[in-house]
Amino acid sequence: MTGQVVEPVKRKDKEVAINVSLLPDGSVVFDDISEKILSGKLLTIPTNKRDEGKIECVSDGKIYSFAEADRDGNAYTMQENDTIRFLVATDRRDQSKRAVSIQLDIDTTKVEKNEQREIGIVAAVKVNKINFPKIFSSYKINNKHFKNS
């Protein structure tokens, strides 16, 4: 019955759907994602899940919006004016464009901002007697183990 139009069935004087099944993963696509990797400057960063950030593309000067979910598993914290790489997704429904697969271009950012950024994993969060959280991180550089507290 997939793709067929069926007459609704009435039960207790209400129209109900029958034989409903889930579509296979990937069968509905809302966005077309470009393959061209663009470079840009981070103008604003989303502060929560509903907020949008803004990126200015270096090559065409256009400003693209993005959500926190559009970041691509990069462990570095992004800051305003960082150089980033991203792809453009075009929504098939309304042709709107947004930035996706956003990654910090750490090499370019280090040179431009003349700063060192560290990468780490939060190992534990403990709350002390006056309810201030303390974050313990752990990382390795050249097979040497470091801990911060």
N, CA and C atoms as an extended XYZ file, in Angstrom:
447
Properties=species:S:1:pos:R:3:atomname:S:1:resname:S:1:resid:I:1 pbc="F F F"
N         0.805       -1.191        0.000 N   MET     1
C         0.000        0.000        0.000 CA  MET     1
C         0.852        1.259        0.000 C   MET     1
N         2.151        1.145        0.000 N   THR     2
C         3.010        2.309        0.014 CA  THR     2
C         2.797        3.117       -1.262 C   THR     2
N         2.576        4.419       -1.087 N   GLY     3
C         2.400        5.300       -2.227 CA  GLY     3
C         1.003        5.292       -2.813 C   GLY     3
N         0.098        4.523       -2.252 N   GLN     4
C        -1.265        4.459       -2.768 CA  GLN     4
C        -2.176        5.353       -1.935 C   GLN     4
N        -3.190        5.929       -2.604 N   VAL     5
C        -4.192        6.724       -1.907 CA  VAL     5
C        -5.302        5.774       -1.482 C   VAL     5
N        -5.660        5.821       -0.225 N   VAL     6
C        -6.707        4.938        0.287 CA  VAL     6
C        -7.822        5.776        0.895 C   VAL     6
N        -8.995        5.237        0.915 N   GLU     7
C       -10.133        5.898        1.552 CA  GLU     7
C        -9.991        5.754        3.061 C   GLU     7
N       -10.213        6.840        3.814 N   PRO     8
C       -10.119        6.722        5.272 CA  PRO     8
C       -11.220        5.809        5.811 C   PRO     8
N       -10.912        5.175        6.911 N   VAL     9
C       -11.855        4.275        7.565 CA  VAL     9
C       -12.466        5.015        8.749 C   VAL     9
N       -13.758        4.850        8.956 N   LYS    10
C       -14.424        5.503       10.084 CA  LYS    10
C       -14.600        4.507       11.217 C   LYS    10
N       -14.187        4.936       12.418 N   ARG    11
C       -14.389        4.162       13.640 CA  ARG    11
C       -14.902        5.123       14.699 C   ARG    11
N       -16.005        4.809       15.291 N   LYS    12
C       -16.621        5.669       16.307 CA  LYS    12
C       -16.821        7.084       15.764 C   LYS    12
N       -17.304        7.183       14.526 N   ASP    13
C       -17.595        8.453       13.839 CA  ASP    13
C       -16.363        9.338       13.635 C   ASP    13
N       -15.163        8.744       13.640 N   LYS    14
C       -13.935        9.498       13.371 CA  LYS    14
C       -13.165        8.792       12.268 C   LYS    14
N       -12.510        9.598       11.405 N   GLU    15
C       -11.670        9.011       10.373 CA  GLU    15
C       -10.333        8.626       10.987 C   GLU    15
N        -9.893        7.416       10.720 N   VAL    16
C        -8.627        6.937       11.252 CA  VAL    16
C        -7.793        6.319       10.134 C   VAL    16
N        -6.504        6.302       10.343 N   ALA    17
C        -5.590        5.675        9.381 CA  ALA    17
C        -5.380        4.223        9.771 C   ALA    17
N        -5.247        3.384        8.764 N   ILE    18
C        -4.976        1.971        9.016 CA  ILE    18
C        -3.757        1.554        8.209 C   ILE    18
N        -3.149        0.464        8.597 N   ASN    19
C        -1.967       -0.058        7.910 CA  ASN    19
C        -0.866        0.996        7.770 C   ASN    19
N        -0.602        1.735        8.825 N   VAL    20
C         0.436        2.766        8.817 CA  VAL    20
C         1.778        2.100        9.075 C   VAL    20
N         2.779        2.457        8.298 N   SER    21
C         4.118        1.906        8.510 CA  SER    21
C         5.149        3.012        8.360 C   SER    21
N         6.282        2.836        9.003 N   LEU    22
C         7.374        3.804        8.920 CA  LEU    22
C         8.076        3.686        7.582 C   LEU    22
N         8.506        4.830        7.061 N   LEU    23
C         9.296        4.820        5.836 CA  LEU    23
C        10.726        4.422        6.182 C   LEU    23
N        11.428        3.806        5.253 N   PRO    24
C        12.832        3.447        5.522 CA  PRO    24
C        13.692        4.697        5.729 C   PRO    24
N        14.714        4.576        6.565 N   ASP    25
C        15.637        5.683        6.793 CA  ASP    25
C        16.220        6.158        5.471 C   ASP    25
N        16.295        7.479        5.303 N   GLY    26
C        16.875        8.058        4.101 CA  GLY    26
C        15.916        8.180        2.936 C   GLY    26
N        14.676        7.734        3.091 N   SER    27
C        13.742        7.796        1.967 CA  SER    27
C        13.145        9.197        1.792 C   SER    27
N        13.178       10.012        2.846 N   VAL    28
C        12.702       11.387        2.758 CA  VAL    28
C        13.902       12.301        2.971 C   VAL    28
N        14.182       13.146        1.991 N   VAL    29
C        15.324       14.053        2.061 CA  VAL    29
C        14.810       15.478        1.949 C   VAL    29
N        15.125       16.304        2.931 N   PHE    30
C        14.669       17.692        2.920 CA  PHE    30
C        15.712       18.647        2.359 C   PHE    30
N        16.997       18.290        2.473 N   ASP    31
C        18.075       19.194        2.079 CA  ASP    31
C        18.961       18.583        1.008 C   ASP    31
N        19.411       19.441        0.090 N   ASP    32
C        20.475       19.081       -0.842 CA  ASP    32
C        21.745       19.727       -0.302 C   ASP    32
N        22.772       18.918       -0.047 N   ILE    33
C        24.008       19.435        0.541 CA  ILE    33
C        25.084       19.512       -0.524 C   ILE    33
N        25.683       20.702       -0.638 N   SER    34
C        26.736       20.909       -1.637 CA  SER    34
C        27.971       20.106       -1.250 C   SER    34
N        28.787       19.813       -2.233 N   GLU    35
C        30.043       19.094       -1.974 CA  GLU    35
C        31.216       20.054       -1.835 C   GLU    35
N        31.000       21.321       -2.163 N   LYS    36
C        32.069       22.318       -2.122 CA  LYS    36
C        32.278       22.800       -0.686 C   LYS    36
N        33.492       22.645       -0.176 N   ILE    37
C        33.831       23.099        1.172 CA  ILE    37
C        34.150       24.593        1.103 C   ILE    37
N        33.424       25.370        1.904 N   LEU    38
C        33.622       26.814        1.936 CA  LEU    38
C        34.335       27.218        3.215 C   LEU    38
N        34.933       28.391        3.184 N   SER    39
C        35.610       28.943        4.344 CA  SER    39
C        34.874       30.204        4.753 C   SER    39
N        34.832       30.457        6.054 N   GLY    40
C        34.123       31.645        6.513 CA  GLY    40
C        34.573       32.077        7.887 C   GLY    40
N        34.016       33.219        8.315 N   LYS    41
C        34.283       33.768        9.645 CA  LYS    41
C        33.035       33.614       10.492 C   LYS    41
N        33.231       33.172       11.701 N   LEU    42
C        32.124       32.991       12.624 CA  LEU    42
C        31.741       34.350       13.202 C   LEU    42
N        30.513       34.809       12.894 N   LEU    43
C        30.048       36.108       13.374 CA  LEU    43
C        29.386       35.998       14.739 C   LEU    43
N        28.448       35.067       14.872 N   THR    44
C        27.785       34.846       16.153 CA  THR    44
C        27.660       33.346       16.404 C   THR    44
N        27.583       32.981       17.667 N   ILE    45
C        27.517       31.574       18.071 CA  ILE    45
C        26.153       31.335       18.716 C   ILE    45
N        25.486       30.228       18.383 N   PRO    46
C        24.216       29.955       19.055 CA  PRO    46
C        24.449       29.691       20.539 C   PRO    46
N        23.597       30.295       21.374 N   THR    47
C        23.766       30.143       22.817 CA  THR    47
C        22.916       29.017       23.389 C   THR    47
N        21.920       28.566       22.624 N   ASN    48
C        21.100       27.436       23.058 CA  ASN    48
C        20.610       26.686       21.820 C   ASN    48
N        19.828       25.632       22.023 N   LYS    49
C        19.411       24.789       20.900 CA  LYS    49
C        18.476       25.493       19.934 C   LYS    49
N        17.759       26.522       20.377 N   ARG    50
C        16.821       27.226       19.499 CA  ARG    50
C        17.435       28.446       18.831 C   ARG    50
N        18.586       28.855       19.282 N   ASP    51
C        19.257       30.046       18.775 CA  ASP    51
C        19.994       29.727       17.471 C   ASP    51
N        20.197       30.744       16.633 N   GLU    52
C        20.952       30.566       15.389 CA  GLU    52
C        22.258       31.337       15.461 C   GLU    52
N        23.295       30.739       14.894 N   GLY    53
C        24.556       31.428       14.733 CA  GLY    53
C        24.648       31.943       13.313 C   GLY    53
N        25.644       32.800       13.044 N   LYS    54
C        25.827       33.374       11.713 CA  LYS    54
C        27.277       33.200       11.275 C   LYS    54
N        27.428       32.871        9.990 N   ILE    55
C        28.748       32.711        9.375 CA  ILE    55
C        28.802       33.582        8.131 C   ILE    55
N        29.902       34.325        7.955 N   GLU    56
C        30.095       35.086        6.724 CA  GLU    56
C        31.074       34.328        5.837 C   GLU    56
N        30.610       33.969        4.656 N   CYS    57
C        31.438       33.221        3.717 CA  CYS    57
C        32.515       34.133        3.138 C   CYS    57
N        33.756       33.669        3.112 N   VAL    58
C        34.868       34.467        2.620 CA  VAL    58
C        34.777       34.666        1.106 C   VAL    58
N        34.397       33.622        0.358 N   SER    59
C        34.430       33.692       -1.100 CA  SER    59
C        33.330       34.550       -1.713 C   SER    59
N        32.110       34.536       -1.149 N   ASP    60
C        31.021       35.292       -1.776 CA  ASP    60
C        30.415       36.370       -0.872 C   ASP    60
N        30.841       36.462        0.386 N   GLY    61
C        30.353       37.490        1.286 CA  GLY    61
C        28.954       37.245        1.831 C   GLY    61
N        28.317       36.146        1.454 N   LYS    62
C        26.974       35.843        1.947 CA  LYS    62
C        27.044       35.425        3.412 C   LYS    62
N        25.944       35.671        4.108 N   ILE    63
C        25.854       35.279        5.509 CA  ILE    63
C        24.893       34.103        5.615 C   ILE    63
N        25.385       33.019        6.216 N   TYR    64
C        24.603       31.797        6.381 CA  TYR    64
C        24.309       31.597        7.858 C   TYR    64
N        23.100       31.141        8.157 N   SER    65
C        22.752       30.819        9.541 CA  SER    65
C        23.033       29.339        9.797 C   SER    65
N        23.132       28.985       11.070 N   PHE    66
C        23.323       27.589       11.449 CA  PHE    66
C        22.848       27.391       12.876 C   PHE    66
N        22.557       26.159       13.213 N   ALA    67
C        22.160       25.796       14.572 CA  ALA    67
C        23.293       25.003       15.215 C   ALA    67
N        23.222       24.845       16.522 N   GLU    68
C        24.242       24.071       17.237 CA  GLU    68
C        24.351       22.650       16.689 C   GLU    68
N        23.231       22.090       16.248 N   ALA    69
C        23.214       20.720       15.717 CA  ALA    69
C        23.932       20.611       14.375 C   ALA    69
N        24.208       21.730       13.711 N   ASP    70
C        24.881       21.702       12.409 CA  ASP    70
C        26.402       21.611       12.526 C   ASP    70
N        26.925       21.648       13.752 N   ARG    71
C        28.374       21.480       13.948 CA  ARG    71
C        28.753       20.042       13.662 C   ARG    71
N        29.933       19.863       13.133 N   ASP    72
C        30.422       18.528       12.803 CA  ASP    72
C        31.451       18.115       13.840 C   ASP    72
N        31.117       17.210       14.717 N   GLY    73
C        31.936       16.616       15.751 CA  GLY    73
C        33.321       17.144       15.990 C   GLY    73
N        33.528       18.433       15.990 N   ASN    74
C        34.825       19.018       16.247 CA  ASN    74
C        34.936       19.289       17.742 C   ASN    74
N        35.996       18.849       18.366 N   ALA    75
C        36.118       18.940       19.819 CA  ALA    75
C        36.535       20.334       20.296 C   ALA    75
N        36.963       21.209       19.406 N   TYR    76
C        37.388       22.546       19.807 CA  TYR    76
C        36.179       23.451       20.033 C   TYR    76
N        36.283       24.332       21.001 N   THR    77
C        35.246       25.331       21.230 CA  THR    77
C        35.443       26.452       20.220 C   THR    77
N        34.365       26.830       19.548 N   MET    78
C        34.456       27.908       18.565 CA  MET    78
C        34.180       29.241       19.249 C   MET    78
N        34.879       30.271       18.767 N   GLN    79
C        34.712       31.624       19.277 CA  GLN    79
C        34.432       32.555       18.117 C   GLN    79
N        33.851       33.710       18.409 N   GLU    80
C        33.578       34.675       17.350 CA  GLU    80
C        34.873       35.052       16.644 C   GLU    80
N        34.760       35.270       15.337 N   ASN    81
C        35.874       35.621       14.433 CA  ASN    81
C        36.818       34.467       14.152 C   ASN    81
N        36.477       33.259       14.552 N   ASP    82
C        37.264       32.087       14.177 CA  ASP    82
C        37.048       31.797       12.696 C   ASP    82
N        38.053       31.206       12.060 N   THR    83
C        37.913       30.757       10.686 CA  THR    83
C        37.379       29.339       10.720 C   THR    83
N        36.348       29.091        9.935 N   ILE    84
C        35.721       27.778        9.927 CA  ILE    84
C        35.533       27.284        8.498 C   ILE    84
N        35.301       25.970        8.377 N   ARG    85
C        34.964       25.331        7.103 CA  ARG    85
C        33.554       24.790        7.233 C   ARG    85
N        32.797       24.841        6.121 N   PHE    86
C        31.417       24.373        6.180 CA  PHE    86
C        30.905       24.032        4.786 C   PHE    86
N        29.773       23.343        4.752 N   LEU    87
C        29.049       23.055        3.523 CA  LEU    87
C        27.739       23.828        3.565 C   LEU    87
N        27.108       23.997        2.397 N   VAL    88
C        25.826       24.701        2.331 CA  VAL    88
C        24.726       23.695        2.026 C   VAL    88
N        23.668       23.728        2.829 N   ALA    89
C        22.490       22.880        2.601 CA  ALA    89
C        21.365       23.762        2.077 C   ALA    89
N        20.716       23.320        0.995 N   THR    90
C        19.574       24.034        0.422 CA  THR    90
C        18.316       23.229        0.698 C   THR    90
N        17.362       23.856        1.373 N   ASP    91
C        16.098       23.201        1.705 CA  ASP    91
C        15.280       23.029        0.430 C   ASP    91
N        14.843       21.817        0.143 N   ARG    92
C        14.075       21.543       -1.074 CA  ARG    92
C        12.704       22.200       -1.062 C   ARG    92
N        12.165       22.453        0.111 N   ARG    93
C        10.810       22.988        0.206 CA  ARG    93
C        10.744       24.475       -0.098 C   ARG    93
N        11.657       25.270        0.475 N   ASP    94
C        11.582       26.723        0.287 CA  ASP    94
C        12.863       27.340       -0.274 C   ASP    94
N        13.825       26.505       -0.644 N   GLN    95
C        15.100       26.923       -1.245 CA  GLN    95
C        15.968       27.783       -0.318 C   GLN    95
N        15.683       27.776        0.994 N   SER    96
C        16.528       28.519        1.932 CA  SER    96
C        17.856       27.779        2.096 C   SER    96
N        18.895       28.538        2.389 N   LYS    97
C        20.235       27.962        2.521 CA  LYS    97
C        20.733       28.171        3.940 C   LYS    97
N        21.493       27.174        4.454 N   ARG    98
C        22.102       27.282        5.771 CA  ARG    98
C        23.431       26.538        5.759 C   ARG    98
N        24.270       26.852        6.726 N   ALA    99
C        25.571       26.196        6.860 CA  ALA    99
C        25.411       24.904        7.644 C   ALA    99
N        26.088       23.839        7.193 N   VAL   100
C        26.082       22.547        7.884 CA  VAL   100
C        27.504       21.990        7.897 C   VAL   100
N        27.722       20.930        8.644 N   SER   101
C        29.043       20.285        8.769 CA  SER   101
C        30.121       21.312        9.112 C   SER   101
N        29.827       22.123       10.100 N   ILE   102
C        30.709       23.227       10.480 CA  ILE   102
C        31.858       22.703       11.323 C   ILE   102
N        33.080       23.067       10.915 N   GLN   103
C        34.283       22.661       11.644 CA  GLN   103
C        35.207       23.847       11.808 C   GLN   103
N        35.838       23.925       12.940 N   LEU   104
C        36.839       24.958       13.173 CA  LEU   104
C        38.070       24.656       12.323 C   LEU   104
N        38.545       25.649       11.577 N   ASP   105
C        39.800       25.518       10.832 CA  ASP   105
C        40.906       25.913       11.804 C   ASP   105
N        41.330       24.951       12.615 N   ILE   106
C        42.216       25.231       13.739 CA  ILE   106
C        43.570       25.776       13.284 C   ILE   106
N        44.103       25.287       12.174 N   ASP   107
C        45.413       25.757       11.717 CA  ASP   107
C        45.379       27.235       11.342 C   ASP   107
N        44.371       27.639       10.573 N   THR   108
C        44.249       29.041       10.173 CA  THR   108
C        43.942       29.922       11.374 C   THR   108
N        43.079       29.470       12.256 N   THR   109
C        42.700       30.250       13.433 CA  THR   109
C        43.900       30.464       14.347 C   THR   109
N        44.746       29.442       14.538 N   LYS   110
C        45.938       29.575       15.383 CA  LYS   110
C        46.852       30.669       14.853 C   LYS   110
N        47.031       30.701       13.521 N   VAL   111
C        47.920       31.688       12.912 CA  VAL   111
C        47.309       33.088       13.018 C   VAL   111
N        46.027       33.211       12.678 N   GLU   112
C        45.374       34.527       12.682 CA  GLU   112
C        45.247       35.127       14.074 C   GLU   112
N        44.924       34.314       15.064 N   LYS   113
C        44.703       34.823       16.418 CA  LYS   113
C        45.926       34.694       17.318 C   LYS   113
N        46.953       34.002       16.834 N   ASN   114
C        48.182       33.810       17.595 CA  ASN   114
C        47.889       33.285       19.002 C   ASN   114
N        47.116       32.188       19.040 N   GLU   115
C        46.777       31.587       20.320 CA  GLU   115
C        46.834       30.075       20.218 C   GLU   115
N        46.990       29.454       21.362 N   GLN   116
C        47.039       28.000       21.441 CA  GLN   116
C        45.712       27.506       21.996 C   GLN   116
N        45.127       26.518       21.363 N   ARG   117
C        43.891       25.923       21.884 CA  ARG   117
C        44.171       24.478       22.224 C   ARG   117
N        43.623       24.056       23.338 N   GLU   118
C        43.811       22.681       23.779 CA  GLU   118
C        42.543       21.890       23.531 C   GLU   118
N        42.730       20.608       23.422 N   ILE   119
C        41.597       19.702       23.252 CA  ILE   119
C        41.623       18.720       24.411 C   ILE   119
N        40.460       18.404       24.936 N   GLY   120
C        40.406       17.485       26.055 CA  GLY   120
C        39.031       16.877       26.200 C   GLY   120
N        38.918       15.983       27.124 N   ILE   121
C        37.660       15.310       27.412 CA  ILE   121
C        37.355       15.505       28.886 C   ILE   121
N        36.128       15.892       29.196 N   VAL   122
C        35.735       16.038       30.591 CA  VAL   122
C        35.663       14.645       31.204 C   VAL   122
N        36.472       14.418       32.219 N   ALA   123
C        36.525       13.099       32.848 CA  ALA   123
C        35.516       12.973       33.980 C   ALA   123
N        35.248       14.077       34.708 N   ALA   124
C        34.293       14.019       35.811 CA  ALA   124
C        33.896       15.433       36.196 C   ALA   124
N        32.701       15.565       36.726 N   VAL   125
C        32.233       16.836       37.274 CA  VAL   125
C        31.811       16.560       38.705 C   VAL   125
N        32.436       17.255       39.642 N   LYS   126
C        32.117       17.057       41.050 CA  LYS   126
C        31.635       18.376       41.642 C   LYS   126
N        30.686       18.297       42.560 N   VAL   127
C        30.159       19.478       43.234 CA  VAL   127
C        30.736       19.508       44.642 C   VAL   127
N        31.337       20.663       45.007 N   ASN   128
C        31.931       20.755       46.336 CA  ASN   128
C        30.877       21.164       47.369 C   ASN   128
N        31.294       21.433       48.592 N   LYS   129
C        30.369       21.676       49.699 CA  LYS   129
C        29.471       22.892       49.490 C   LYS   129
N        29.927       23.883       48.757 N   ILE   130
C        29.103       25.078       48.544 CA  ILE   130
C        28.492       25.098       47.136 C   ILE   130
N        28.334       23.913       46.552 N   ASN   131
C        27.624       23.722       45.283 CA  ASN   131
C        28.231       24.422       44.071 C   ASN   131
N        29.555       24.538       44.048 N   PHE   132
C        30.213       25.009       42.848 CA  PHE   132
C        30.779       23.794       42.117 C   PHE   132
N        30.381       23.584       40.869 N   PRO   133
C        30.911       22.412       40.168 CA  PRO   133
C        32.393       22.588       39.853 C   PRO   133
N        33.106       21.510       39.920 N   LYS   134
C        34.521       21.503       39.579 CA  LYS   134
C        34.689       20.499       38.454 C   LYS   134
N        35.298       20.918       37.371 N   ILE   135
C        35.450       20.047       36.209 CA  ILE   135
C        36.876       19.511       36.169 C   ILE   135
N        36.987       18.221       36.042 N   PHE   136
C        38.281       17.569       35.912 CA  PHE   136
C        38.411       17.099       34.478 C   PHE   136
N        39.457       17.515       33.806 N   SER   137
C        39.664       17.046       32.443 CA  SER   137
C        40.960       16.256       32.374 C   SER   137
N        41.031       15.449       31.372 N   SER   138
C        42.182       14.574       31.221 CA  SER   138
C        42.546       14.521       29.750 C   SER   138
N        43.815       14.625       29.428 N   TYR   139
C        44.241       14.546       28.035 CA  TYR   139
C        45.672       14.026       27.946 C   TYR   139
N        46.034       13.576       26.749 N   LYS   140
C        47.377       13.069       26.510 CA  LYS   140
C        48.040       13.862       25.406 C   LYS   140
N        49.306       14.200       25.606 N   ILE   141
C        50.131       14.812       24.570 CA  ILE   141
C        51.416       14.003       24.516 C   ILE   141
N        51.735       13.476       23.342 N   ASN   142
C        52.937       12.659       23.159 CA  ASN   142
C        53.029       11.554       24.206 C   ASN   142
N        51.918       10.849       24.399 N   ASN   143
C        51.820        9.726       25.331 CA  ASN   143
C        52.068       10.096       26.797 C   ASN   143
N        52.000       11.396       27.129 N   LYS   144
C        52.107       11.829       28.526 CA  LYS   144
C        50.715       12.224       28.979 C   LYS   144
N        50.316       11.753       30.148 N   HIS   145
C        48.976       11.985       30.659 CA  HIS   145
C        48.954       13.220       31.548 C   HIS   145
N        47.992       14.131       31.314 N   PHE   146
C        47.858       15.348       32.099 CA  PHE   146
C        46.462       15.386       32.713 C   PHE   146
N        46.344       16.019       33.868 N   LYS   147
C        45.043       16.222       34.496 CA  LYS   147
C        44.924       17.680       34.905 C   LYS   147
N        43.735       18.235       34.670 N   ASN   148
C        43.429       19.594       35.125 CA  ASN   148
C        42.316       19.498       36.149 C   ASN   148
N        42.348       20.378       37.126 N   SER   149
C        41.226       20.437       38.080 CA  SER   149
C        41.019       21.858       38.527 C   SER   149
